[in-house]
């Protein structure tokens, strides 16, 4: 333990020093020594919450795998059907924000002190970044995903449009690029920037909670921060386990190619592989970032480049180069349009469906889970109309179910299967990869991180994926021309390939010509098992000996990538559970590695033969709450940059209207209910916790009291008409929600009135901020009123009651407990200490 007289700059190897304990609440800190050695150093609240979530889920999967998989699929369907717009829209907004901040004046700010140099070379930095952010996904999806798009087994997929099969092939590569391109990296970079910024410029611990420090200040040290860290750990672990599941499936398939006695897709083998490789990943974690993780990342990145070079030179090099250049151009032509597509017309078809579908295990899953559009909204009404016309309801249902035949739509579940899965997967990885990128990016500017981590890996990924995808489509076309010379086996309008007509049954060639072609190394990949397609394009294709070597090389590379993902994820979990401690005890590192392995095994067991669906569902569900969090992280990063800019330039520059430099803040905080309305770190004279609680309860059920005081303050005597209008909206909303149980759809009118009520609070809050020079924005006001209106009313009421404190808040909001002279120094820390 550090002594009180230890210098702030002194750092023990284990990271426990006076600076570290500045950011730890000791009632949450568990420190245990065993036989004179460090045994436990952790935040017991964060560790307990995360452990209960992860181990509880793992145990539930092992006890009731079918039920857990069913529930996950239900959640996945509900999220996709109701929040596709949110997933798609936020990704695009984040991209615009990231590009703006890159080329703005903030781009020159460093993740570190101004005189710091990058800790790692560009090659090492890129290798670690790429290995943690992409890992095994290339090998699992690189060949198989474009084959799915090219030769669909469902309805025609047109995104964007095409006129012939050549353009269909290009579309398949484009969609592969779309899912693995800039949209994948933007979420990582946002988290990395804000984490690295507050950690290296403000000397805060590198934990997920600190990403929100510029927004909520000291509240991150309490229960709110504990929840953020624990959920980040759960989100990280689910995302990493999804990749680990894909990884062991690919490794299992590769081992089958090397030894036919090993089953190609066997859950028991895959679980065994997880527990064989996990100890190796644990050793890497124990060796730390600078040695173990760094070395393994460089090895697996170099091996991947070597494999890419072999495929490029051993096949038609000029075709692959042509395809890459063309596909990159195609990507930039269509990425904006497709980046905003939500499949609105295709998902409209969900309303035309009737009832449920069976999952094969006796469970029935609802097909339409859209809010406000169940049976009583459309299907039953059509059904009743047909009965009145003396036409059977079955005819109505049959007619409504022909929407794809009528309109030529592709499947309404496409977003659920692909884009939303990918966005959820990337977002669930954001805490893990974001913290890891921040860790290795010290000394680089914001602009360098964005350019290096957004564009460089994207173009490299495109080259890798294009090589795999183009070779896969090339092999598919070779098989089609050889096995179906009259083109009867493939419908080139819909893209559907008839595997039986191509000589395949259950993924294996059975017809003489198909068997002979396979012996030469050519397969109809659309008819082959998903996990083995990457090996199909190299096994026997370049000769048995060379093919065997390439398969073995790929399996080894996959194992190392598996280790890289596992050890990086475990390192992040370990760091978050111990409040960002630099070097936690060994037992904790082993524990989180084992937790990760257990959860990955549980997901595979729960999925069984449908393990892919289990992994996809886990990613989408885990990514949803963090989608909301990253939206706030954008605002947090913006505030951090503005504050640091003020720190660089001093506080004596002329006042700028509506700027964080010259404005103050509300006297009380909305989210301090996480701290029991504690007045810790705030001036004397604020209401007691019980008084705050009483005000919030009254505002929840009787907002008129607070509204009268606020409207009188803002509008004077005429404020009473505003009070009457807002009060009528509020109570009419509640009344209509009760009446809805007997009057169909009347609740929708009630929700419109609630939005009107919220709009009134937003206007009041904006007016108060303008009149009292309080920093904030209209979007923040809207979110506060929409989600926490009782707390917003309490905050504004307290602002009026505490006018006598006004003189204490005339300095900029980031100077609360610090002197202006201190803040001018570049060594001043914690600029939001009292917020």
N, C-alpha and C positions, 0 to 999 in steps of 0.2 A: 504494500500500500504506500502511496506517495506521502511524504511528510509535508507539513504546512509551509515550511520554509524553503521547499524545493522551488527552483526557478521555473517559471512558466514554460521556458523553452526546452527544459530537460524532458526527454522522452525515454522511458524504459522500454525494453524490447517487447514487453507484454502490453504496452500502451496505457497502463494504469498510472496516471500522473494527476497533478493538481488541475491541469487544464481539462482533462477528461471528466473529472468529478464535478466540474462546474455545471455540466449538462446532465447530471444524474440526480434524480430524486431518490434519496437513500431508502425511503420506505418501499421502493419498488426494486431495489438492488439486492441481489442475493450473492454473497461472497462466502465460499466455503473452501477451506484448506483441509487436505487429508495427508497426514504424516508429513507435515511441513511443506507440502507441495500444493500448488494451485489446482483445485478440483472443479469448482464451479464459479463462474463470473457471469451473471446474466440478469436481465430484467425479468423477474419471475412472472409478472403480469403478462407481458408479451409472449413469453415462452409457453405459459400455460394456455393462453387463448389459442395460439397457433397449434400447439400439440393436440389439444382437444379437437380442433377442427380437422386436422390432418389424420390423426390416428383414429378418431371417431369415424371418419369417412372410410378409411382403409378397413377397419374392422367390420363396418356395415356392409362393405362390398363383399367381404369374405363370407359373411353370414347370410345375406340376402342379395346375391349378385343380380338376379333378374329384376327384383323390385328397384334396386338402386339404378340400374341401367334405364329402366322404364321411367323413373322420376327424372333422371337427367335429360332424357329425350323430351319429356314434357316441358321442362324448363327451357331447353334449347328451342323448341318450337315456339313457345310463348314469346321468348326474347326476339327471335327472328321475325315473327309475324308482326309484332307490335313496335319493334325498335330498329328495323332495318334503316329507316330514315336517320336515326340517331347515330348508328355506327358509320354509315356512309358519309353523312354530313360533317361529323366531327373530324374524320380523317382529312377531309378536304380543307376544313378551316385550320386545322393544325399545320397542314402543309403551307398554306398561305402565310400563317403567322411565323413559321420557321424561316421561310425565305425572306420575309420582311425583316426579321431581327438579324438575319445573317448580313444583309446589305445595308442595315441602318448604322447609326453611330455606335450602337451597342456591340456591333460585331468585333470591335477592336479590344473589348474587355477580355481579360484572361481568366481562365480557371486556375487561379493562383495569384501570387503577388506579381507585380508588374515586371520584376526583374528575373522571374523564374523561367527556366528553360524546360522543354518537354522531358519527361522522365524516361521515355522509351523512344527508340528510333522509329522512323516511319514504318519500316517493314515489320518490326515486332509489334508496334501498335496496331497496324492493320491486320496482322495475323491473329492477334488476340481478339480484336473487335469482330472480325469475320467469323472466327471459330465459335465465339459465344453467341453471336446473333443469328447464324444460319444453321450451323452444326449439321445434323444428320438429314435435314429436310431435303437437301439437294438430291441425295441418293435415293430417298424414298419416293419423291414426287417428280424428279427431273425428267424421267422417261414416261412415267405412268400418267401424270396429269394431262399433258397435251394429247395423249392417246384417248383419254376419256373425252376430251373436247372434240377431237377429230372424228372418232368413231363412237358416237354416243349410243348408249343402250336405252336412252330415254328419248323424249321428244326433241325435235330439231332445236339446236342452240344457235342463235344468231345474235352475236354481241361482239363487234359491230357486224353490219350486214356483209354479205358476199354473194357472188354470182356463179362461182364454179368451185370445184374441189381444191384447186390450187389456193384460192383465197380462203377456203375453209381451213386448210393446213396453216396458212398464215395467221388466221384467227386463233387457232389453237396455241401457237407460240406466243401471240400477243397476250392472251389471257394468262398464260404462265408468267410472262413478264409482269403483267398487271398485279398479280397476287404476290410477287416476290420483289417488286420494284420499290420506288421511293415511299409508297404508302407503308411498307413494312418497317422502314428505318426511321420514319419520322417520329414514331412513338418512343423509340429507344432514345433518340437524341434529345427530345424534350425533357425527359426524366434526367438524362445524363447532365444536361446543361445546368438545370436548377440545382441538382445535387452537388455537382462539382463547384458551382459558383458559391453557394453558401458554405461548403466545406473548406474550400481552399482560399477564399477571399475573406470570409467572416469567421473562420476557425471553429465551425460547428461540426458535430459528429456527422459522419456519412450514413445516415439512416433515412428511411422513407419519410418519416415524420418531418424531417427538416426541409423537405421540398415545399412544405406549406408554411414554413416559418415567416417568410415575407408577408403572408396573408394574415396569420392569426397570432404571430409572436409567441409569447411564453406558454400559450395553451398547448403547444406541441409537447411540452414536458409532462403533461398530465394524462388523463384518461383518453382524451382525443388522440394524442400521439401514440399511446399504447395500441389503440384500435387500428390506427393507420398502419403501424409496423406489423401487427399480427395479421391483418388482412393482406398486406403486401407479401408476407411470407407464404400465406396460403395461396395467393394468386401466383406467385413465383413458382411454387412447388407444383401446382396443377399444370402450369405451362411447360415447365421442364419435363414433367412426367409424360406429357403428351409427346414430346420429342423423343424421350427415352423409349416409349412404346413403339414409335415408328422405327427407331434405331434397332431395337432387338428383333423386330419383324423382318427388317432388311438383312440383318446379320444371320438370322435363322434361315432365310431363303438362300443366302450365299453359301452357308454351310451345306445345305441340301445339294447345291450344284457341285460342291466339292466331294460330297459323300452321300450317295443315294439312300443310305440306311438312316440318315437323319431326316425326320419328317419336315416338309417344307413350311408348314404353317401350324405349329403346335404350341399351345399356350404353356404347357409344362416346360418345354424347351426354352421358351422365351423368358419365363420367370427364372429358370435356372441361369440363363445368361445374365439377367439383371444382377443376380446375387453373386455371380462370378466376377463381373466387371466392377460392381460397386466397391469392393475392397481396394481395387487399384485406384479408383477415383478418390477414395478416402485418403490414400497415401499422397496423392497429388495435392489435396486440400491441406494436409498436414505440412507439406513442404512450402506452402504459401504461394502468393501471386508471382513474386519476382523470380522464383526458381521453378517450382513444379508446373503451375498453370502456364507460365510464360513459355517454358520449354516444350510442353506438350502442344500448345497452340502453334508454335512455329513448325513442329514436326508434322502435325496433321494438315496444316495449310500447305506446306511444301509437297506433301504426298498428294494432296488434291490437285495441285498444279501439275504434278508429274502425270497423274492419270489423265487429266485434261489434255496434256500434250500428246500422250499416246493415242488417244482417240482422234485427236485432230490430224495427226500425221499418218496414222495407219488407215484412215478412211479417206473419203473424197475431201481433201483440204479446201479446195476452192469452193465447193458447194457449201461447206460449213461457214466459210468466211462471207460468201455472198448472203447466206441466210442471216448471219449476225448483223451485217450492215443494214439489210432490208428490214429486219425485225426491230432494230432500234429505231429506225425512222418511222415504222408503223406504230411503235409504242408512243412516240411523241405526237404523232398525228391524232391518236385516239384516246390517250390517257385521260384527258380532261373530260371528254364526253362520257366515257365509260366510268370514270371516277365518280361521277354524280348519279349514275344509274342505280335505281333501287328496285328494279323490276316491278314497278307500280302496277302495270296492266297485267302482268303475269300473276302477281300476288292477289290481284282483284279476284282471280278465279277461285281463291280459297272460299269466298263467300258463296260460290255456286256449288260447294261440296256438301254432301249430306252425311252427318253422323260421325262415325269413328272408323278406324282401321285397326286390325289386329296385329300385334307384334310377333305373333307366332308362339308366344308363351302363355297364352290365355288372357293377356291384358289387352284392353281396348284403349286406343289413343285417339283423342279428339283431333280431327283434321283442321277445324277452324277454331283458332284460339285468339282471334282478333277481338279486342275490347269493343263492345257495343255492336257486334255483328254476328251474333250467334244465330241459331235456328229461327228464333222468333223474329229476327230482323229481316230475313230474306227467304230462306228455303221454305219455312213453314207457311209463309204468306203465299208463295207461289203454289205450294201444295194445296192450301185451302182454296185458292182461286180455281185450280183445276177440278177440285171436287165439286165446287159450285157449278162448274160447266159440265158435270157428269163425266169427267175424265179422271181416271184413277191417279192417285198420288204417285204411283210408281212411274207413270209416264212423265210426270213433272220432274221427278228426280233423274230419270234417264236423260231427258232433254237438257237439264241443267248440267249434267255431267259431261256433255259433249263440247265443252268450251274449247278444248284444244283442237278438236276437229273443225270447229267453226272458224276459229281465229288464227290457227297456226301458231299458237303460243308454245314456247318451250316450258318446261316444268316450272310450276309455281314454287317448287322447293329448291330451285337452283341456288338461290342466295343462301339458303340454309345449309346446303351441301358444300358450297365453295366459298364465296366471298366473305360472308359473315363468319364462317369458321376461321378463315385466314385472319380477318381483322381481330376476332376474339383471341386467336392464338398469339398474334403479335402483341396485343395489348396485355395479355396475361403474362407475357415475357417481359413487359416493360420495366417492372421494378427490378428484376434480376439483371437484364442486359443494361438497363439505364445506369444502375449503380456500378456495374462492372466497367462500363465505358467511362463513367466519371472517375473511377479509381485509376484507370490507366491514362487519363487525358490531362493530368495536372501539367500546367505550364503551357497549354495550348489556348489560343484565343477562341472565342465563340465562333468566329467565322471559320477558323481552321477545323474545328470539330464538326461543324455542319457540312462544310465542303468535303472533308475527309471521310466522315461517317455516313453521309447521305449519298453523294454522287459516286465516290470511288468504289464502295462495295456494290452499289447498284449496277454499274457497268461491268464489273467483274462477274457479278452474279448472272447478268444477262449472257455473258459469253459462255459461262459454264452451263447454264440451263439451256441455252440455244443449242449447244453441242449435243447434249443428251436428248433434248426434245426433237431436234431435226433428224438425228440418227434413228430415233424411234419411229417417226413418221415415215422416213425412208424405208425402214424395214417393213412397216405395215403395207406400204404401197407395193413393195417387191412381192410380198406374199399374196396380195390381192391379184396382181397381174398374173402370177404363176398359177394360182389355185382357182381363179374365176375369170378365165379369159373372155367370157361373154358378159362379164360385169353383173351377172345375176345375183351374186352373193352380197353385193353392197348396194344400198339405196343411196345414190349420190345426192338426192334431194334432202333427205333427213339425216344422212350420215350414219345410218344404222348398218352394221355389219352382221350378217347371218353366219354365226360360227359353225353351225352344222354344215351349211353349204360350202364353207371353207375347209371342211374336213377336221373340225375340232369338236371334242366332247369333254366337258368338265375340265377345260383348260389344257387338254393334251391333244396332240394330233393323232387321229385314228385312221384316216384314209391314206392309202399308199403314197400318193403324191405329197401330201402334207407331211408325212413321216420322213420321206426322202429329203424334202426341202429343209426340215428341221435338222436333219443330220448335217446339212451344209451350213447350219447356223442362221437360218432365216425363219422367223415365226410371224404368224398373224397376231401381233401383240394385243390387239383388242380382245382376243379370245384367251389370252394367257393370264395366269394369276398376277394380281397387282404387284405384290412385293418382289417378284422375281424379274420384272421387265428390264430393270437396269442390267441384270446379268445376261438376259437374252440378247442384248445388242452387242455383247462382247464374247460370250461363251461360244466356241466353235466358229464364230464369224471370222476370226483371224487365225484359225488353226487351233487344234486341241491344246497344244502345249502353251501357246501364247494366251489363249482364252482362259485356261486354268490359272495361269499366272495373274492375269488381269482380275479374275474373280477373287483370287486369294488376296491380291493387293487391295482391292476395293473393300473386302471384309475387314482387313487389318485397319485400313483408313477409317472405316465406320466405327470400329471399336475405339480407336483413339478419339474420334469426334464424340462418341458416346461419353468417354471419360471426361473430355473437355466440358461438355454441357453439364454433366453431373457434378464435377468438382466446382465449376463456377457457380452453379445454382446453390450447392451446399455452402460454399463460402459466403454467399449473400445472405442465406438464411441464418447462418452462424453470426454474421455481423449484425444483422437486424435484432436478433434475440439478445444481444449483449450490448445494446445501446451504441453500436459502432466501435466497440473495443477493437483495437488493431490486431491483437493476437490472443483470442480467447483460449481457454484450456483445451487440451486434446480431446477429453471425453465429450465435450460439446460438439466438436467437429465430427466425431464419429457418430454421435446421436443424429445429427441432421442428415448426414449421408445415408444412414439406415432408414430414417423417416422417408426420405425421397425414394429409396429403393422399395420400401413397403408400399407406398402409395402407387408407384408405377406398376407393381405386381398386382395390387388390388384392382386397378383399372383394367388390366388385361384379363384378370379372372372374371370381373363383372361383365366385360364385353364378350368373353368366350369367342365364339366364331364370328361375332360382330364387334370385335375389339376396336376397329377403326371408328365405329359410331360412338363408342364410349369415350374414346380419346377426343373426338371432335366435340361432343357434348360438353365434356369437362372444360375445354378451352373456351367455348362460347359463354358458358355460365360464369367461369372465373373472370373472364375479361370484361363483363358488363359493369360491375361496380367501379373498376378502374378506368373505364371510359369516362365516367363522370369525374373521377379524381383528376385525370389528365387535363380535362377542360379547365379545372381550377389551377393546375400547375402552369398553364400558359399565362394566366394572370399573375401567378406568383413570380414567374421568371421576369415578366415585364416590370413588376414592382421592384424586384431585386436589382435589375439593371438601372432603373431610375434612381434608386437610393444610392447605388454605388457611383453612379455618375455624379450625384451631388457630393458624395464623399471625395471624389477626385477633384471637383472644381471648387469646393468650399461652399459656404452658405451665404456669402456676401453678395452674390450676383443679384441683379434686379429681380423683383418678384415677377413670376409668370402666372397668369390666371389659371386656375384648375390644375395646378402642378403639385406633385407630392412634396416639393420643396417648401411651399409656402402655406400649406393647409394643415389643419389639425384633424383630430379624429373624434368619434363619439366618446362620451365619458365612460360608458359601459359597453361591454362586448356581448354580441349575440350568442356566441358559442360557449360562454363561460358556464353554462349549465353542466357541461362536462366536468367542471371543477366544483360543482355545488354552489355556483354563483360566488365563488371565493373572491375576496378583494385583494388577493395576493398581488403585490407589484403595482397596485393602483393607489392613487392619492386618498387621503383621509376625506371622509364626508360622503362617500358613496352609500347607497342603501344597503341594509343588511341582507344576507342571503335569504332569510325568511321573508323580508319585504319584497325582494325580487321574485321569489317563488309565488307569493300571493298575487303580485301584479300580473305575472304570466298566466296564472290560472284564471283570473278575472278577465284578462284580455282574450282568452280562449273561448269563453262562453258568453262574455258580455263586453265586446270590444267598444261599445258605445262610450264607456267611461274614459278610456284612453283617447278615443277619437275626439271627444268634446274638448279635452285639454289641448290636443295637437292642432285641431282645426281653428280653435280660438286664437292660438298663438300665431298660426300661419296666415289666417284669412281675416282675423278680427271678428266683429259682430256678425258678418255674413257667413261665418264658418258653420253656423247651425244648419244651413241647408245642405252642406256637404255631409255633416254628421247624419242627418236624416236619410239622405240618399244612400250612404254606405251601410248604415244600419239596416235599412230595408233590404238591400241586396243580400246582406249576410243572413238575416233570419228567413228571408224567402228561400234562399238556397237550402238551408237546413230543412225547412218545411217541405219543399218539393222532393228532397231526397227521401223523406219518410213516405210521402204520398206515392212515390214511384212504385212501391210494393203493390199498389193496386191500379195505378194508371201508367200504362206503358209509355216509355220514352220521356215522361215529363221531367225526369231527373236531368236530362240534357239541358233543359232550360235553366235548371238550378245551377248547373256548372257554368253556364254563361254568366249568370249573376255573380257567381263566386269570382270569376275572372274580373268582372267589373269592380267588385269589392277590392280585389288585389290591386287592380290598376289605380284605385283611389289611394291605397297605402303607398304605392310607388310614387305617385305624384307628390304626396305629402313628404315623403322621405327626400325626394329630389329637391323640393322647395326648401326644406330645412337645411340640407347640405349647402345649398346656394346661399342662404341667408346667414349661415354661421361659418362659412368657409371651411367646410369639412370635406376631406378627400374621399373620393369614391366615384362610381360610375352608374349609369342608368341600368346596365345589365346586372350589376351587383344588387342594386335596389330591387330589381324585378325578382331575382332569385331569392332574396331574403323574404320578400313579401309573399311570394308564391309558396315557399316551402316552410317558412317559419314565421308566419304573420304575428302570432302572439308575442314572440321575442322581439320582432321589429317594432311593434307598438310599445312594448316595455322600454326598449332602448330610446325611442323618441320621447317618451314621457319622462324618462330620467334626464334626458338632455335639457328639457325645459325646467325641471325641478332643481337642477344643479347649476344655475347660472353663476352662483357665487364662486364656483371653481374655474370660471372662465379664464381668469388671469394665469392659471397654471398651465394652460394649454395653447399659448400663443406661439411657442416654438414649433418647428416642423415636427411631424409625428414621429420621425425616427430618432429624435433627440431626447425622448422622454426622461430618462434618468441619467443622461449623459450631458456633459457640458459642451457647448458649441466648439470651444477651443480643442477639446479632446477629439471631436469628430473630424476636425480638419486634418488630423494626423492619419496617415495611411495605416497605422498599426491599431487603430481603434477597432474593437470587435463588437459583435452583437448589436447592430444599429437599431434593431427593433425590440430591445430588451424588455420594455415595459408594456408593449402592446398586448 
